[in-house]
Amino acid sequence: MNKLIGLKELRKNADVYISEVEKGKSFIVVKRSKPVFKITPPDEDDGAWETVVNFTDFYKDGISAKQLLKRIGSL
């Protein structure tokens, strides 16, 4: 079941709600008593999320934007 929360409440306590979503909870956010959007955990099983480039491979010792673009272009 989705819990209703106000937009102001979400803004003031975003870290709390992020933590709750990470635990699997969902929320419907309302503004002036009207639903405006829903916050849900991403569905890990639908295949929509994938790693395209692991930037940590490039940033270990620092890298310029030009060098990064050159490396990405060679992938």
C-alpha positions in Angstrom: 0.0 0.0 0.0 1.3 3.5 -0.9 1.5 6.1 1.8 0.5 9.7 1.0 3.0 12.4 1.8 3.0 16.1 1.2 5.6 17.7 -1.1 6.8 19.9 1.7 7.2 16.9 4.0 9.3 15.2 1.3 11.5 18.2 0.8 12.1 18.5 4.5 12.8 14.8 5.1 14.1 13.6 1.7 16.8 11.4 3.4 14.2 9.6 5.5 12.0 8.8 2.4 15.0 7.7 0.3 15.9 5.3 3.1 12.3 4.0 3.2 12.2 3.6 -0.6 15.5 1.6 -0.5 13.7 -0.7 2.0 11.0 -1.3 -0.6 8.3 1.2 0.4 6.4 3.4 -2.0 4.9 6.8 -1.6 2.4 9.0 -3.4 3.4 12.7 -3.2 0.6 15.2 -3.0 0.6 19.0 -3.6 -2.4 20.9 -2.4 -4.2 17.6 -1.8 -3.7 16.4 -5.4 -1.3 13.5 -6.3 1.6 14.8 -8.4 3.9 11.8 -8.6 4.8 8.4 -7.1 8.1 7.3 -5.6 8.9 3.6 -5.8 12.0 1.5 -5.8 13.4 0.7 -9.2 12.4 -2.7 -10.5 15.7 -4.6 -10.6 14.2 -7.4 -12.7 13.0 -5.5 -15.7 16.4 -5.0 -17.2 16.1 -1.2 -17.6 19.2 -0.5 -15.5 22.6 -1.5 -16.8 26.1 -0.3 -16.4 27.1 1.5 -19.6 30.5 2.8 -18.5 32.1 2.3 -15.1 33.7 5.7 -14.6 35.6 4.5 -11.5 38.0 2.8 -13.9 38.9 6.2 -15.3 39.0 8.4 -12.1 41.4 6.5 -9.9 44.2 9.1 -10.4 42.1 11.8 -12.0 41.6 12.4 -15.7 40.8 15.4 -17.9 37.6 15.6 -19.8 39.4 15.3 -23.1 41.1 12.1 -22.0 37.9 10.7 -20.7 36.0 11.4 -23.9 38.9 9.8 -25.9 38.7 6.6 -23.7 34.9 6.4 -23.9 35.1 6.7 -27.7 37.4 3.7 -27.8 35.0 1.4 -25.9 
